[in-house]
Amino acid sequence: MELHLKKRILGAVVTVTALVIVMPIILDGSRTYQLLETAAPERPETPQWSTQDYERQVRRDVEEAASGEAADAVKMPEVKVVDRDDPAPQGVAGDRTALDPNKAPYAWTLQLGAFGNRDNAMRFRDDLRKKGYKAYVQEFSAQGMTRVYVGPELRRADAEVLQTKLKKELKQQDIYLRRYEAES
């Protein structure tokens, strides 16, 4: 027999054998909807009162927010617009960090601008971030201003170096150093 014919016969035998084994499994159909068993317990029923209390609390929170009481309780601290650098605290070297009397660390930030148009402030902030600076904004709706800052830095000396770098890079002389105080 030729080699080619032997290969064809062998292929036919393998195919028929595979069909004889697989076809009963496919045609039987008993394995198609076989459920897997699990040891996980059934989900417990949630008591009705827990859902009702949650919904009542959400409703109270929404009504409180709509009444404006929450807005009165949360006020932004008044942040001044600076036109000169804040003075260094007494007894604290510029190249060290220290705590103030309230046990909060002294931190320094740079005010780069105050914008009447929020979109301009956001664009400026995004440009600074693309250049690798830690830029952020604060909005003061009562004054209609959005201010752009870079920082904070824990050491005043680091903030002064950053101030000099930004003045050269942005060709802007009115970049002022001020003490950073957290809002919360």
OpenMM code with the backbone's topology and positions (N, CA, C; nanometers):
from openmm import Vec3, app, unit

residues = "MET GLU LEU HIS LEU LYS LYS ARG ILE LEU GLY ALA VAL VAL THR VAL THR ALA LEU VAL ILE VAL MET PRO ILE ILE LEU ASP GLY SER ARG THR TYR GLN LEU LEU GLU THR ALA ALA PRO GLU ARG PRO GLU THR PRO GLN TRP SER THR GLN ASP TYR GLU ARG GLN VAL ARG ARG ASP VAL GLU GLU ALA ALA SER GLY GLU ALA ALA ASP ALA VAL LYS MET PRO GLU VAL LYS VAL VAL ASP ARG ASP ASP PRO ALA PRO GLN GLY VAL ALA GLY ASP ARG THR ALA LEU ASP PRO ASN LYS ALA PRO TYR ALA TRP THR LEU GLN LEU GLY ALA PHE GLY ASN ARG ASP ASN ALA MET ARG PHE ARG ASP ASP LEU ARG LYS LYS GLY TYR LYS ALA TYR VAL GLN GLU PHE SER ALA GLN GLY MET THR ARG VAL TYR VAL GLY PRO GLU LEU ARG ARG ALA ASP ALA GLU VAL LEU GLN THR LYS LEU LYS LYS GLU LEU LYS GLN GLN ASP ILE TYR LEU ARG ARG TYR GLU ALA GLU SER".split()
positions = [
    Vec3(0.0823, -0.1171, 0.0000),
    Vec3(0.0000, 0.0000, 0.0000),
    Vec3(0.0876, 0.1245, 0.0000),
    Vec3(0.0333, 0.2216, -0.0650),
    Vec3(0.1082, 0.3466, -0.0715),
    Vec3(0.0978, 0.4209, 0.0608),
    Vec3(0.1958, 0.5057, 0.0864),
    Vec3(0.2011, 0.5851, 0.2102),
    Vec3(0.0828, 0.6815, 0.2189),
    Vec3(0.0482, 0.7381, 0.1072),
    Vec3(-0.0623, 0.8337, 0.1025),
    Vec3(-0.1947, 0.7662, 0.1412),
    Vec3(-0.2170, 0.6474, 0.0929),
    Vec3(-0.3395, 0.5732, 0.1231),
    Vec3(-0.3432, 0.5324, 0.2700),
    Vec3(-0.2271, 0.4955, 0.3256),
    Vec3(-0.2200, 0.4591, 0.4672),
    Vec3(-0.2582, 0.5786, 0.5548),
    Vec3(-0.2129, 0.6962, 0.5190),
    Vec3(-0.2450, 0.8168, 0.5966),
    Vec3(-0.3946, 0.8469, 0.5908),
    Vec3(-0.4558, 0.8272, 0.4755),
    Vec3(-0.5991, 0.8527, 0.4624),
    Vec3(-0.6805, 0.7544, 0.5458),
    Vec3(-0.6419, 0.6295, 0.5456),
    Vec3(-0.7142, 0.5278, 0.6236),
    Vec3(-0.7003, 0.5565, 0.7728),
    Vec3(-0.5787, 0.5906, 0.8148),
    Vec3(-0.5547, 0.6234, 0.9556),
    Vec3(-0.6371, 0.7458, 0.9972),
    Vec3(-0.6447, 0.8466, 0.9152),
    Vec3(-0.7249, 0.9659, 0.9439),
    Vec3(-0.8719, 0.9326, 0.9547),
    Vec3(-0.9208, 0.8460, 0.8669),
    Vec3(-1.0612, 0.8066, 0.8707),
    Vec3(-1.0924, 0.7298, 0.9984),
    Vec3(-1.0023, 0.6401, 1.0405),
    Vec3(-1.0231, 0.5618, 1.1628),
    Vec3(-1.0266, 0.6548, 1.2838),
    Vec3(-0.9368, 0.7504, 1.2917),
    Vec3(-0.9324, 0.8446, 1.4056),
    Vec3(-1.0589, 0.9293, 1.4074),
    Vec3(-1.1039, 0.9753, 1.2927),
    Vec3(-1.2246, 1.0576, 1.2852),
    Vec3(-1.3470, 0.9783, 1.3279),
    Vec3(-1.3628, 0.8556, 1.2790),
    Vec3(-1.4774, 0.7728, 1.3147),
    Vec3(-1.4749, 0.7421, 1.4633),
    Vec3(-1.3583, 0.7128, 1.5196),
    Vec3(-1.3464, 0.6837, 1.6627),
    Vec3(-1.3867, 0.8062, 1.7448),
    Vec3(-1.3421, 0.9237, 1.7058),
    Vec3(-1.3773, 1.0463, 1.7781),
    Vec3(-1.5266, 1.0714, 1.7707),
    Vec3(-1.5867, 1.0485, 1.6543),
    Vec3(-1.7304, 1.0681, 1.6398),
    Vec3(-1.8091, 0.9681, 1.7237),
    Vec3(-1.7614, 0.8420, 1.7315),
    Vec3(-1.8296, 0.7399, 1.8104),
    Vec3(-1.8256, 0.7767, 1.9588),
    Vec3(-1.7195, 0.8408, 2.0038),
    Vec3(-1.7080, 0.8782, 2.1457),
    Vec3(-1.7853, 1.0072, 2.1753),
    Vec3(-1.7777, 1.1064, 2.0884),
    Vec3(-1.8332, 1.2390, 2.1154),
    Vec3(-1.9821, 1.2474, 2.0832),
    Vec3(-2.0293, 1.1828, 1.9784),
    Vec3(-2.1681, 1.1975, 1.9352),
    Vec3(-2.2702, 1.1567, 2.0412),
    Vec3(-2.2528, 1.0466, 2.1148),
    Vec3(-2.3515, 1.0147, 2.2184),
    Vec3(-2.3586, 1.1221, 2.3270),
    Vec3(-2.2461, 1.1842, 2.3581),
    Vec3(-2.2454, 1.2889, 2.4611),
    Vec3(-2.3244, 1.4098, 2.4123),
    Vec3(-2.3063, 1.4444, 2.2859),
    Vec3(-2.3755, 1.5608, 2.2305),
    Vec3(-2.5241, 1.5318, 2.2140),
    Vec3(-2.5573, 1.4151, 2.1617),
    Vec3(-2.6968, 1.3820, 2.1349),
    Vec3(-2.7761, 1.3496, 2.2602),
    Vec3(-2.7087, 1.3057, 2.3652),
    Vec3(-2.7759, 1.2704, 2.4903),
    Vec3(-2.8456, 1.3931, 2.5493),
    Vec3(-2.7792, 1.5075, 2.5538),
    Vec3(-2.8382, 1.6322, 2.6032),
    Vec3(-2.8492, 1.6412, 2.7538),
    Vec3(-2.8116, 1.5407, 2.8258),
    Vec3(-2.8261, 1.5442, 2.9712),
    Vec3(-2.7209, 1.6327, 3.0369),
    Vec3(-2.6163, 1.6624, 2.9677),
    Vec3(-2.5077, 1.7404, 3.0277),
    Vec3(-2.5175, 1.8904, 2.9978),
    Vec3(-2.6112, 1.9305, 2.9214),
    Vec3(-2.6166, 2.0712, 2.8820),
    Vec3(-2.6601, 2.1637, 2.9950),
    Vec3(-2.7484, 2.1176, 3.0843),
    Vec3(-2.7967, 2.2034, 3.1918),
    Vec3(-2.7537, 2.1498, 3.3277),
    Vec3(-2.6331, 2.1078, 3.3363),
    Vec3(-2.5839, 2.0523, 3.4605),
    Vec3(-2.5425, 2.1674, 3.5516),
    Vec3(-2.6012, 2.1762, 3.6716),
    Vec3(-2.5716, 2.2836, 3.7647),
    Vec3(-2.4493, 2.2480, 3.8480),
    Vec3(-2.3697, 2.3491, 3.8753),
    Vec3(-2.2537, 2.3301, 3.9612),
    Vec3(-2.2977, 2.3436, 4.1059),
    Vec3(-2.2448, 2.2583, 4.1882),
    Vec3(-2.2793, 2.2654, 4.3290),
    Vec3(-2.1806, 2.3567, 4.3989),
    Vec3(-2.2305, 2.4306, 4.4983),
    Vec3(-2.1466, 2.5238, 4.5716),
    Vec3(-2.1716, 2.5088, 4.7201),
    Vec3(-2.0718, 2.5469, 4.7969),
    Vec3(-2.0844, 2.5398, 4.9420),
    Vec3(-2.1231, 2.6750, 5.0005),
    Vec3(-2.1463, 2.7749, 4.9155),
    Vec3(-2.1837, 2.9075, 4.9638),
    Vec3(-2.3253, 2.9039, 5.0193),
    Vec3(-2.3456, 2.9688, 5.1344),
    Vec3(-2.4807, 2.9681, 5.1916),
    Vec3(-2.5734, 3.0601, 5.1113),
    Vec3(-2.7007, 3.0404, 5.1291),
    Vec3(-2.8010, 3.1245, 5.0640),
    Vec3(-2.7897, 3.2673, 5.1170),
    Vec3(-2.8262, 3.3634, 5.0335),
    Vec3(-2.8249, 3.5026, 5.0757),
    Vec3(-2.9332, 3.5226, 5.1813),
    Vec3(-2.8971, 3.5831, 5.2947),
    Vec3(-2.9983, 3.6015, 5.3990),
    Vec3(-3.0995, 3.7081, 5.3584),
    Vec3(-3.2166, 3.6975, 5.4117),
    Vec3(-3.3207, 3.7953, 5.3853),
    Vec3(-3.2870, 3.9246, 5.4586),
    Vec3(-3.3027, 4.0379, 5.3918),
    Vec3(-3.2801, 4.1677, 5.4541),
    Vec3(-3.4075, 4.2082, 5.5258),
    Vec3(-3.3945, 4.2432, 5.6541),
    Vec3(-3.5160, 4.2837, 5.7254),
    Vec3(-3.5750, 4.4104, 5.6622),
    Vec3(-3.7039, 4.4197, 5.6594),
    Vec3(-3.7733, 4.5320, 5.5978),
    Vec3(-3.7385, 4.6641, 5.6663),
    Vec3(-3.7220, 4.6611, 5.8000),
    Vec3(-3.6977, 4.7849, 5.8736),
    Vec3(-3.5651, 4.8496, 5.8351),
    Vec3(-3.4626, 4.7702, 5.7985),
    Vec3(-3.3326, 4.8296, 5.7659),
    Vec3(-3.3412, 4.9119, 5.6386),
    Vec3(-3.4121, 4.8630, 5.5392),
    Vec3(-3.4284, 4.9367, 5.4145),
    Vec3(-3.5107, 5.0630, 5.4372),
    Vec3(-3.6146, 5.0534, 5.5175),
    Vec3(-3.6990, 5.1703, 5.5428),
    Vec3(-3.6222, 5.2786, 5.6185),
    Vec3(-3.5426, 5.2395, 5.7191),
    Vec3(-3.4639, 5.3383, 5.7934),
    Vec3(-3.3626, 5.4065, 5.7023),
    Vec3(-3.3002, 5.3295, 5.6163),
    Vec3(-3.2034, 5.3868, 5.5234),
    Vec3(-3.2705, 5.4877, 5.4306),
    Vec3(-3.3865, 5.4507, 5.3763),
    Vec3(-3.4586, 5.5419, 5.2866),
    Vec3(-3.5019, 5.6680, 5.3595),
    Vec3(-3.5443, 5.6557, 5.4842),
    Vec3(-3.5838, 5.7740, 5.5622),
    Vec3(-3.4636, 5.8660, 5.5846),
    Vec3(-3.3469, 5.8067, 5.6154),
    Vec3(-3.2268, 5.8878, 5.6387),
    Vec3(-3.1857, 5.9598, 5.5112),
    Vec3(-3.1916, 5.8918, 5.3987),
    Vec3(-3.1583, 5.9550, 5.2709),
    Vec3(-3.2540, 6.0700, 5.2434),
    Vec3(-3.3813, 6.0489, 5.2687),
    Vec3(-3.4816, 6.1538, 5.2465),
    Vec3(-3.4527, 6.2742, 5.3362),
    Vec3(-3.4187, 6.2492, 5.4649),
    Vec3(-3.3857, 6.3602, 5.5559),
    Vec3(-3.2628, 6.4359, 5.5064),
    Vec3(-3.1600, 6.3628, 5.4610),
    Vec3(-3.0379, 6.4275, 5.4115),
    Vec3(-3.0651, 6.5133, 5.2887),
    Vec3(-3.1472, 6.4628, 5.1982),
    Vec3(-3.1798, 6.5382, 5.0764),
    Vec3(-3.2588, 6.6638, 5.1117),
    Vec3(-3.3560, 6.6515, 5.2028),
    Vec3(-3.4354, 6.7677, 5.2424),
    Vec3(-3.3480, 6.8713, 5.3125),
    Vec3(-3.2532, 6.8263, 5.3948),
    Vec3(-3.1627, 6.9189, 5.4629),
    Vec3(-3.0734, 6.9912, 5.3624),
    Vec3(-3.0239, 6.9175, 5.2637),
    Vec3(-2.9401, 6.9791, 5.1615),
    Vec3(-3.0204, 7.0796, 5.0794),
    Vec3(-3.1452, 7.0476, 5.0505),
    Vec3(-3.2294, 7.1369, 4.9705),
    Vec3(-3.2668, 7.2626, 5.0482),
    Vec3(-3.2764, 7.2532, 5.1808),
    Vec3(-3.3159, 7.3691, 5.2603),
    Vec3(-3.2035, 7.4713, 5.2734),
    Vec3(-3.0790, 7.4297, 5.2515),
    Vec3(-2.9673, 7.5235, 5.2623),
    Vec3(-2.9019, 7.5252, 5.3988),
    Vec3(-2.9532, 7.4479, 5.4941),
    Vec3(-2.8935, 7.4444, 5.6277),
    Vec3(-2.7514, 7.3914, 5.6244),
    Vec3(-2.7257, 7.2923, 5.5404),
    Vec3(-2.5919, 7.2339, 5.5329),
    Vec3(-2.4921, 7.3342, 5.4764),
    Vec3(-2.5330, 7.4145, 5.3808),
    Vec3(-2.4430, 7.5133, 5.3216),
    Vec3(-2.4034, 7.6187, 5.4235),
    Vec3(-2.4953, 7.6540, 5.5138),
    Vec3(-2.4630, 7.7515, 5.6175),
    Vec3(-2.3635, 7.6943, 5.7175),
    Vec3(-2.3708, 7.5643, 5.7422),
    Vec3(-2.2804, 7.5017, 5.8389),
    Vec3(-2.1388, 7.4886, 5.7846),
    Vec3(-2.1245, 7.4766, 5.6527),
    Vec3(-1.9925, 7.4591, 5.5930),
    Vec3(-1.9557, 7.5885, 5.5224),
    Vec3(-1.8668, 7.6631, 5.5791),
    Vec3(-1.8214, 7.7891, 5.5204),
    Vec3(-1.6735, 7.7783, 5.4884),
    Vec3(-1.6366, 7.8298, 5.3736),
    Vec3(-1.4949, 7.8353, 5.3369),
    Vec3(-1.4282, 7.9432, 5.4204),
    Vec3(-1.3072, 7.9171, 5.4683),
    Vec3(-1.2380, 8.0227, 5.5410),
    Vec3(-1.2028, 8.1370, 5.4463),
    Vec3(-1.2018, 8.2545, 5.4981),
    Vec3(-1.1688, 8.3714, 5.4166),
    Vec3(-1.0188, 8.3702, 5.3888),
    Vec3(-0.9833, 8.3674, 5.2622),
    Vec3(-0.8434, 8.3663, 5.2215),
    Vec3(-0.8156, 8.4982, 5.1530),
    Vec3(-0.7146, 8.5652, 5.2010),
    Vec3(-0.6851, 8.6974, 5.1467),
    Vec3(-0.6081, 8.6863, 5.0158),
    Vec3(-0.6277, 8.7852, 4.9299),
    Vec3(-0.5464, 8.7979, 4.8100),
    Vec3(-0.4201, 8.8703, 4.8532),
    Vec3(-0.3070, 8.8106, 4.8245),
    Vec3(-0.1820, 8.8692, 4.8718),
    Vec3(-0.1193, 8.9561, 4.7642),
    Vec3(-0.0521, 9.0597, 4.8094),
    Vec3(0.0228, 9.1446, 4.7176),
    Vec3(0.1684, 9.1550, 4.7596),
    Vec3(0.2047, 9.0751, 4.8596),
    Vec3(0.3450, 9.0619, 4.9006),
    Vec3(0.3593, 8.9287, 4.9729),
    Vec3(0.4808, 8.8839, 4.9877),
    Vec3(0.5061, 8.7561, 5.0540),
    Vec3(0.4685, 8.7635, 5.2013),
    Vec3(0.4104, 8.6533, 5.2534),
    Vec3(0.3846, 8.6440, 5.3967),
    Vec3(0.5180, 8.6362, 5.4700),
    Vec3(0.5254, 8.6943, 5.5885),
    Vec3(0.6516, 8.6886, 5.6631),
    Vec3(0.6776, 8.5483, 5.7171),
    Vec3(0.8043, 8.5179, 5.7367),
    Vec3(0.8417, 8.3892, 5.7960),
    Vec3(0.8079, 8.3915, 5.9446),
    Vec3(0.7673, 8.2792, 6.0019),
    Vec3(0.7378, 8.2765, 6.1458),
    Vec3(0.8660, 8.2955, 6.2277),
    Vec3(0.8504, 8.3562, 6.3435),
    Vec3(0.9647, 8.3818, 6.4305),
    Vec3(1.0259, 8.2510, 6.4803),
    Vec3(1.1549, 8.2396, 6.4746),
    Vec3(1.2255, 8.1245, 6.5297),
    Vec3(1.2228, 7.9994, 6.4443),
    Vec3(1.1756, 8.0086, 6.3202),
    Vec3(1.1722, 7.8922, 6.2330),
    Vec3(1.2632, 7.9200, 6.1140),
    Vec3(1.3650, 7.8374, 6.1000),
    Vec3(1.4568, 7.8533, 5.9870),
    Vec3(1.3846, 7.8138, 5.8587),
    Vec3(1.4209, 7.8797, 5.7484),
    Vec3(1.3541, 7.8558, 5.6214),
    Vec3(1.3786, 7.7179, 5.5643),
    Vec3(1.4863, 7.6525, 5.6073),
    Vec3(1.5177, 7.5213, 5.5524),
    Vec3(1.4714, 7.4073, 5.6430),
    Vec3(1.3861, 7.4379, 5.7390),
    Vec3(1.3337, 7.3355, 5.8296),
    Vec3(1.1821, 7.3455, 5.8369),
    Vec3(1.1210, 7.2368, 5.8786),
    Vec3(0.9773, 7.2394, 5.9021),
    Vec3(0.9537, 7.2575, 6.0509),
    Vec3(0.8398, 7.3135, 6.0856),
    Vec3(0.8061, 7.3357, 6.2256),
    Vec3(0.6545, 7.3327, 6.2408),
    Vec3(0.6105, 7.3236, 6.3657),
    Vec3(0.4678, 7.3244, 6.3957),
    Vec3(0.4301, 7.4595, 6.4555),
    Vec3(0.3114, 7.5070, 6.4226),
    Vec3(0.2630, 7.6318, 6.4802),
    Vec3(0.2028, 7.6023, 6.6178),
    Vec3(0.1544, 7.7030, 6.6900),
    Vec3(0.0962, 7.6784, 6.8229),
    Vec3(-0.0227, 7.5816, 6.8226),
    Vec3(-0.0916, 7.5683, 6.7081),
    Vec3(-0.2043, 7.4742, 6.7001),
    Vec3(-0.1594, 7.3341, 6.6604),
    Vec3(-0.0308, 7.3104, 6.6585),
    Vec3(0.0290, 7.1806, 6.6223),
    Vec3(0.0060, 7.1444, 6.4759),
    Vec3(-0.0148, 7.2430, 6.3925),
    Vec3(-0.0262, 7.2221, 6.2482),
    Vec3(0.1073, 7.2618, 6.1855),
    Vec3(0.1533, 7.1885, 6.0866),
    Vec3(0.2837, 7.2234, 6.0272),
    Vec3(0.2728, 7.3513, 5.9449),
    Vec3(0.3798, 7.4291, 5.9480),
    Vec3(0.3885, 7.5426, 5.8581),
    Vec3(0.4101, 7.4873, 5.7182),
    Vec3(0.3314, 7.5342, 5.6254),
    Vec3(0.3474, 7.4955, 5.4859),
    Vec3(0.3318, 7.6223, 5.4033),
    Vec3(0.3934, 7.6226, 5.2852),
    Vec3(0.3973, 7.7427, 5.2031),
    Vec3(0.3461, 7.7126, 5.0635),
    Vec3(0.2718, 7.8063, 5.0088),
    Vec3(0.2174, 7.7924, 4.8753),
    Vec3(0.2401, 7.9225, 4.7989),
    Vec3(0.2317, 7.9141, 4.6681),
    Vec3(0.2526, 8.0309, 4.5831),
    Vec3(0.1229, 8.0670, 4.5124),
    Vec3(0.0826, 8.1933, 4.5256),
    Vec3(-0.0353, 8.2414, 4.4535),
    Vec3(0.0133, 8.2980, 4.3211),
    Vec3(-0.0331, 8.2381, 4.2107),
    Vec3(0.0114, 8.2813, 4.0791),
    Vec3(-0.0864, 8.3739, 4.0097),
    Vec3(-0.2131, 8.3718, 4.0502),
    Vec3(-0.3083, 8.4595, 3.9854),
    Vec3(-0.4477, 8.4441, 4.0407),
    Vec3(-0.5299, 8.5473, 4.0152),
    Vec3(-0.6710, 8.5458, 4.0513),
    Vec3(-0.7487, 8.5808, 3.9254),
    Vec3(-0.8433, 8.4956, 3.8905),
    Vec3(-0.9152, 8.5098, 3.7645),
    Vec3(-1.0631, 8.5308, 3.7900),
    Vec3(-1.1228, 8.6198, 3.7132),
    Vec3(-1.2668, 8.6391, 3.7184),
    Vec3(-1.3397, 8.5321, 3.6380),
    Vec3(-1.2722, 8.4737, 3.5409),
    Vec3(-1.3287, 8.3688, 3.4567),
    Vec3(-1.2727, 8.2344, 3.5028),
    Vec3(-1.3605, 8.1470, 3.5505),
    Vec3(-1.3186, 8.0167, 3.6042),
    Vec3(-1.2461, 7.9331, 3.4987),
    Vec3(-1.2925, 7.9355, 3.3732),
    Vec3(-1.2304, 7.8557, 3.2672),
    Vec3(-1.0850, 7.8964, 3.2441),
    Vec3(-1.0560, 8.0252, 3.2512),
    Vec3(-0.9174, 8.0711, 3.2351),
    Vec3(-0.8295, 8.0185, 3.3483),
    Vec3(-0.8836, 8.0199, 3.4700),
    Vec3(-0.8074, 7.9684, 3.5845),
    Vec3(-0.7802, 7.8191, 3.5686),
    Vec3(-0.8798, 7.7445, 3.5236),
    Vec3(-0.8625, 7.5996, 3.5060),
    Vec3(-0.7613, 7.5699, 3.3951),
    Vec3(-0.7660, 7.6479, 3.2884),
    Vec3(-0.6698, 7.6295, 3.1789),
    Vec3(-0.5273, 7.6565, 3.2277),
    Vec3(-0.5107, 7.7638, 3.3062),
    Vec3(-0.3794, 7.7982, 3.3607),
    Vec3(-0.3299, 7.6882, 3.4545),
    Vec3(-0.4207, 7.6375, 3.5411),
    Vec3(-0.3856, 7.5278, 3.6310),
    Vec3(-0.3419, 7.4036, 3.5527),
    Vec3(-0.4165, 7.3703, 3.4464),
    Vec3(-0.3828, 7.2530, 3.3657),
    Vec3(-0.2487, 7.2698, 3.2960),
    Vec3(-0.2195, 7.3907, 3.2480),
    Vec3(-0.0885, 7.4170, 3.1858),
    Vec3(0.0240, 7.3963, 3.2866),
    Vec3(0.0036, 7.4428, 3.4092),
    Vec3(0.1057, 7.4251, 3.5128),
    Vec3(0.1244, 7.2771, 3.5470),
    Vec3(0.0159, 7.2028, 3.5518),
    Vec3(0.0260, 7.0592, 3.5810),
    Vec3(0.0996, 6.9852, 3.4700),
    Vec3(0.0772, 7.0245, 3.3453),
    Vec3(0.1487, 6.9615, 3.2339),
    Vec3(0.2987, 6.9854, 3.2443),
    Vec3(0.3356, 7.0990, 3.3037),
    Vec3(0.4777, 7.1306, 3.3224),
    Vec3(0.5357, 7.0631, 3.4464),
    Vec3(0.4514, 6.9908, 3.5221),
    Vec3(0.5007, 6.9139, 3.6364),
    Vec3(0.4839, 6.9809, 3.7712),
    Vec3(0.4095, 7.0888, 3.7792),
    Vec3(0.3897, 7.1580, 3.9067),
    Vec3(0.2643, 7.1068, 3.9767),
    Vec3(0.2650, 7.1146, 4.1101),
    Vec3(0.1483, 7.0767, 4.1901),
    Vec3(0.0557, 7.1982, 4.1969),
    Vec3(-0.0248, 7.2159, 4.0958),
    Vec3(-0.1119, 7.3328, 4.0875),
    Vec3(-0.2526, 7.2970, 4.1315),
    Vec3(-0.3194, 7.3931, 4.1951),
    Vec3(-0.4576, 7.3745, 4.2363),
    Vec3(-0.5277, 7.5102, 4.2342),
    Vec3(-0.6596, 7.5068, 4.2415),
    Vec3(-0.7379, 7.6304, 4.2412),
    Vec3(-0.8263, 7.6350, 4.3644),
    Vec3(-0.8632, 7.7561, 4.4029),
    Vec3(-0.9646, 7.7787, 4.5058),
    Vec3(-1.0643, 7.8758, 4.4471),
    Vec3(-1.1925, 7.8424, 4.4614),
    Vec3(-1.2971, 7.9288, 4.4084),
    Vec3(-1.3596, 8.0074, 4.5221),
    Vec3(-1.3797, 8.1352, 4.4985),
    Vec3(-1.4424, 8.2235, 4.5948),
    Vec3(-1.5631, 8.2862, 4.5259),
    Vec3(-1.6770, 8.2191, 4.5401),
    Vec3(-1.7965, 8.2618, 4.4668),
    Vec3(-1.8465, 8.3969, 4.5153),
    Vec3(-1.8267, 8.4310, 4.6428),
    Vec3(-1.8734, 8.5596, 4.6934),
    Vec3(-1.8010, 8.6747, 4.6234),
    Vec3(-1.6751, 8.6525, 4.5904),
    Vec3(-1.5961, 8.7557, 4.5233),
    Vec3(-1.5955, 8.7361, 4.3721),
    Vec3(-1.6451, 8.6215, 4.3255),
    Vec3(-1.6446, 8.5930, 4.1829),
    Vec3(-1.5046, 8.5683, 4.1294),
    Vec3(-1.4178, 8.5131, 4.2136),
    Vec3(-1.2779, 8.4921, 4.1759),
    Vec3(-1.2399, 8.3450, 4.1891),
    Vec3(-1.1485, 8.3031, 4.1040),
    Vec3(-1.0860, 8.1713, 4.1147),
    Vec3(-0.9369, 8.1955, 4.1167),
    Vec3(-0.8715, 8.1510, 4.2229),
    Vec3(-0.7282, 8.1752, 4.2385),
    Vec3(-0.6500, 8.0482, 4.2076),
    Vec3(-0.5339, 8.0659, 4.1468),
    Vec3(-0.4477, 7.9542, 4.1086),
    Vec3(-0.3251, 7.9560, 4.1988),
    Vec3(-0.2935, 7.8392, 4.2550),
    Vec3(-0.1806, 7.8241, 4.3462),
    Vec3(-0.0924, 7.7090, 4.3002),
    Vec3(0.0338, 7.7135, 4.3422),
    Vec3(0.1271, 7.6018, 4.3253),
    Vec3(0.1824, 7.5703, 4.4622),
    Vec3(0.1849, 7.4426, 4.4967),
    Vec3(0.2359, 7.4008, 4.6269),
    Vec3(0.1403, 7.2996, 4.6860),
    Vec3(0.1432, 7.2823, 4.8112),
    Vec3(0.2271, 7.3453, 4.9123),
    Vec3(0.3629, 7.2771, 4.9282),
    Vec3(0.4533, 7.3497, 4.9881),
    Vec3(0.5860, 7.2991, 5.0242),
    Vec3(0.6008, 7.3121, 5.1751),
    Vec3(0.6616, 7.2139, 5.2390),
    Vec3(0.6759, 7.2182, 5.3843),
    Vec3(0.7877, 7.3123, 5.4283),
    Vec3(0.8879, 7.3262, 5.3456),
    Vec3(0.9980, 7.4161, 5.3833),
    Vec3(0.9862, 7.5459, 5.3039),
    Vec3(1.0003, 7.6575, 5.3737),
    Vec3(0.9901, 7.7885, 5.3088),
    Vec3(1.0993, 7.8052, 5.2040),
    Vec3(1.2176, 7.7535, 5.2312),
    Vec3(1.3281, 7.7661, 5.1364),
    Vec3(1.2935, 7.6983, 5.0035),
    Vec3(1.2275, 7.5823, 5.0093),
    Vec3(1.1859, 7.5132, 4.8865),
    Vec3(1.0834, 7.5963, 4.8103),
    Vec3(0.9927, 7.6600, 4.8830),
    Vec3(0.8918, 7.7439, 4.8189),
    Vec3(0.9558, 7.8675, 4.7555),
    Vec3(1.0574, 7.9233, 4.8201),
    Vec3(1.1257, 8.0399, 4.7633),
    Vec3(1.2010, 8.0035, 4.6357),
    Vec3(1.2629, 7.8847, 4.6337),
    Vec3(1.3309, 7.8383, 4.5120),
    Vec3(1.2287, 7.8197, 4.4003),
    Vec3(1.1158, 7.7607, 4.4322),
    Vec3(1.0098, 7.7409, 4.3347),
    Vec3(0.9552, 7.8749, 4.2850),
    Vec3(0.9438, 7.9719, 4.3743),
    Vec3(0.8964, 8.1051, 4.3372),
    Vec3(0.9909, 8.1698, 4.2351),
    Vec3(1.1205, 8.1612, 4.2598),
    Vec3(1.2193, 8.2174, 4.1678),
    Vec3(1.2134, 8.1464, 4.0327),
    Vec3(1.2016, 8.0153, 4.0350),
    Vec3(1.1944, 7.9372, 3.9114),
    Vec3(1.0707, 7.9750, 3.8299),
    Vec3(0.9554, 7.9871, 3.8965),
    Vec3(0.8317, 8.0219, 3.8268),
    Vec3(0.8360, 8.1642, 3.7712),
    Vec3(0.8957, 8.2569, 3.8450),
    Vec3(0.9069, 8.3947, 3.7954),
    Vec3(0.9875, 8.3990, 3.6660),
    Vec3(1.0953, 8.3207, 3.6603),
    Vec3(1.1770, 8.3169, 3.5384),
    Vec3(1.1022, 8.2464, 3.4251),
    Vec3(1.0437, 8.1315, 3.4555),
    Vec3(0.9796, 8.0505, 3.3527),
    Vec3(0.8554, 8.1177, 3.2946),
    Vec3(0.7735, 8.1778, 3.3807),
    Vec3(0.6487, 8.2385, 3.3346),
    Vec3(0.6634, 8.3863, 3.2996),
    Vec3(0.7825, 8.4432, 3.3308),
    Vec3(0.8073, 8.5866, 3.3091),
    Vec3(0.6964, 8.6689, 3.3752),
    Vec3(0.6724, 8.6367, 3.5015),
    Vec3(0.5657, 8.6995, 3.5795),
    Vec3(0.6229, 8.7349, 3.7157),
    Vec3(0.6160, 8.8603, 3.7537),
    Vec3(0.6771, 8.9042, 3.8794),
    Vec3(0.5815, 8.9001, 3.9988),
    Vec3(0.4506, 8.8940, 3.9741),
    Vec3(0.3558, 8.8973, 4.0847),
    Vec3(0.3157, 8.7566, 4.1303),
    Vec3(0.4157, 8.6785, 4.1678),
    Vec3(0.3955, 8.5456, 4.2261),
    Vec3(0.4329, 8.5593, 4.3726),
    Vec3(0.3333, 8.5402, 4.4603),
    Vec3(0.3551, 8.5693, 4.6011),
    Vec3(0.3519, 8.4431, 4.6853),
    Vec3(0.4390, 8.4432, 4.7843),
    Vec3(0.4519, 8.3323, 4.8779),
    Vec3(0.3591, 8.3592, 4.9954),
    Vec3(0.2783, 8.2600, 5.0300),
    Vec3(0.1894, 8.2751, 5.1444),
    Vec3(0.1833, 8.1453, 5.2215),
    Vec3(0.1425, 8.1571, 5.3459),
    Vec3(0.1311, 8.0382, 5.4288),
    Vec3(0.0098, 7.9580, 5.3841),
    Vec3(0.0309, 7.8283, 5.3693),
    Vec3(-0.0772, 7.7367, 5.3302),
    Vec3(-0.1460, 7.6881, 5.4560),
    Vec3(-0.2769, 7.6975, 5.4559),
    Vec3(-0.3553, 7.6433, 5.5679),
    Vec3(-0.4623, 7.5532, 5.5090),
    Vec3(-0.4698, 7.4317, 5.5586),
    Vec3(-0.5669, 7.3350, 5.5081),
    Vec3(-0.7082, 7.3863, 5.5313),
    Vec3(-0.7988, 7.3525, 5.4418),
    Vec3(-0.9375, 7.4008, 5.4489),
    Vec3(-1.0169, 7.3317, 5.5579),
    Vec3(-0.9846, 7.2073, 5.5889),
    Vec3(-1.0665, 7.1338, 5.6846),
    Vec3(-1.0120, 7.1434, 5.8251),
] * unit.nanometer
topology = app.Topology()
chain = topology.addChain("A")
for resn in residues:
    res = topology.addResidue(resn, chain)
    for name in ("N", "CA", "C"):
        topology.addAtom(name, app.Element.getBySymbol(name[0]), res)
